[in-house]
Amino acid sequence: MSVNKRPVEELPPRIPEDLKDLERAVLLLGNRWRTDLNPKARRELEDLVGRYPSKAQAALWKSALRALREEMTELEIELPCRDGPNNP
C-alpha cells in the first residue's frame, strides 16, 4: 500500500527523505517496538521521525516506512542514473 493511501495515524510526523535515513528509522522503530530505546537512540529516532512513538505506534510506523522504503528502492532501480557516462 502506498504511503499516500495510508491513514494518517499510521505515519510518523516526519518521513525521512533519504533512503539511508529511512532504513535507519525502520531499524530504530523495530527496536522501539520491542523495548525502550537508550537516550542516544531515542534522540536519533525523534530526529528522524519527529517524535518518540509508543510501542504500538512504532509497529505501525515501521510498517508504513518499510513499504515506502520498498517503493523508493524500486524507483531507484527503474530510474536511469543521472551521473552516468551518457548523462553529463
TORKOL-4160 file (C-alpha; in steps of 0.2 Angstrom, whole numbers, padded with zeros to 4 digits, m for minus):
88
<pt num="1" X="0000" Y="0000" Z="0000"/>
<pt num="2" X="0007" Y="0017" Z="m0005"/>
<pt num="3" X="0011" Y="0029" Z="0009"/>
<pt num="4" X="m0001" Y="0041" Z="0001"/>
<pt num="5" X="m0015" Y="0029" Z="0004"/>
<pt num="6" X="m0011" Y="0025" Z="0022"/>
<pt num="7" X="m0022" Y="0033" Z="0036"/>
<pt num="8" X="m0013" Y="0047" Z="0044"/>
<pt num="9" X="m0011" Y="0039" Z="0061"/>
<pt num="10" X="0000" Y="0025" Z="0053"/>
<pt num="11" X="0013" Y="0038" Z="0048"/>
<pt num="12" X="0025" Y="0047" Z="0058"/>
<pt num="13" X="0025" Y="0066" Z="0059"/>
<pt num="14" X="0041" Y="0067" Z="0048"/>
<pt num="15" X="0046" Y="0055" Z="0035"/>
<pt num="16" X="0065" Y="0053" Z="0031"/>
<pt num="17" X="0068" Y="0058" Z="0013"/>
<pt num="18" X="0085" Y="0050" Z="0011"/>
<pt num="19" X="0085" Y="0031" Z="0009"/>
<pt num="20" X="0099" Y="0029" Z="0022"/>
<pt num="21" X="0089" Y="0039" Z="0035"/>
<pt num="22" X="0073" Y="0029" Z="0030"/>
<pt num="23" X="0082" Y="0012" Z="0033"/>
<pt num="24" X="0089" Y="0019" Z="0050"/>
<pt num="25" X="0072" Y="0024" Z="0055"/>
<pt num="26" X="0064" Y="0007" Z="0051"/>
<pt num="27" X="0078" Y="m0001" Z="0061"/>
<pt num="28" X="0075" Y="0010" Z="0076"/>
<pt num="29" X="0056" Y="0008" Z="0075"/>
<pt num="30" X="0059" Y="m0011" Z="0076"/>
<pt num="31" X="0069" Y="m0009" Z="0091"/>
<pt num="32" X="0057" Y="0003" Z="0099"/>
<pt num="33" X="0043" Y="m0009" Z="0095"/>
<pt num="34" X="0052" Y="m0022" Z="0106"/>
<pt num="35" X="0059" Y="m0011" Z="0120"/>
<pt num="36" X="0063" Y="0007" Z="0126"/>
<pt num="37" X="0077" Y="0014" Z="0117"/>
<pt num="38" X="0093" Y="0021" Z="0126"/>
<pt num="39" X="0094" Y="0040" Z="0126"/>
<pt num="40" X="0105" Y="0042" Z="0111"/>
<pt num="41" X="0095" Y="0030" Z="0100"/>
<pt num="42" X="0079" Y="0039" Z="0106"/>
<pt num="43" X="0085" Y="0056" Z="0101"/>
<pt num="44" X="0091" Y="0049" Z="0084"/>
<pt num="45" X="0073" Y="0042" Z="0081"/>
<pt num="46" X="0065" Y="0058" Z="0087"/>
<pt num="47" X="0076" Y="0067" Z="0074"/>
<pt num="48" X="0072" Y="0055" Z="0060"/>
<pt num="49" X="0053" Y="0054" Z="0063"/>
<pt num="50" X="0048" Y="0069" Z="0073"/>
<pt num="51" X="0044" Y="0061" Z="0090"/>
<pt num="52" X="0046" Y="0046" Z="0100"/>
<pt num="53" X="0032" Y="0034" Z="0097"/>
<pt num="54" X="0023" Y="0022" Z="0109"/>
<pt num="55" X="0027" Y="0003" Z="0105"/>
<pt num="56" X="0010" Y="0001" Z="0096"/>
<pt num="57" X="0014" Y="0017" Z="0085"/>
<pt num="58" X="0032" Y="0011" Z="0082"/>
<pt num="59" X="0024" Y="m0005" Z="0074"/>
<pt num="60" X="0013" Y="0005" Z="0063"/>
<pt num="61" X="0026" Y="0017" Z="0058"/>
<pt num="62" X="0038" Y="0004" Z="0054"/>
<pt num="63" X="0026" Y="m0005" Z="0043"/>
<pt num="64" X="0022" Y="0011" Z="0033"/>
<pt num="65" X="0041" Y="0016" Z="0032"/>
<pt num="66" X="0046" Y="m0001" Z="0026"/>
<pt num="67" X="0033" Y="0000" Z="0012"/>
<pt num="68" X="0040" Y="0017" Z="0007"/>
<pt num="69" X="0057" Y="0010" Z="0008"/>
<pt num="70" X="0052" Y="m0004" Z="m0004"/>
<pt num="71" X="0044" Y="0009" Z="m0016"/>
<pt num="72" X="0060" Y="0020" Z="m0015"/>
<pt num="73" X="0071" Y="0006" Z="m0019"/>
<pt num="74" X="0060" Y="0001" Z="m0034"/>
<pt num="75" X="0061" Y="0018" Z="m0041"/>
<pt num="76" X="0079" Y="0019" Z="m0039"/>
<pt num="77" X="0081" Y="0003" Z="m0049"/>
<pt num="78" X="0070" Y="0009" Z="m0063"/>
<pt num="79" X="0076" Y="0027" Z="m0065"/>
<pt num="80" X="0092" Y="0030" Z="m0075"/>
<pt num="81" X="0107" Y="0036" Z="m0066"/>
<pt num="82" X="0109" Y="0055" Z="m0070"/>
<pt num="83" X="0128" Y="0055" Z="m0066"/>
<pt num="84" X="0131" Y="0040" Z="m0078"/>
<pt num="85" X="0143" Y="0042" Z="m0093"/>
<pt num="86" X="0129" Y="0045" Z="m0105"/>
<pt num="87" X="0122" Y="0059" Z="m0095"/>
<pt num="88" X="0133" Y="0074" Z="m0092"/>
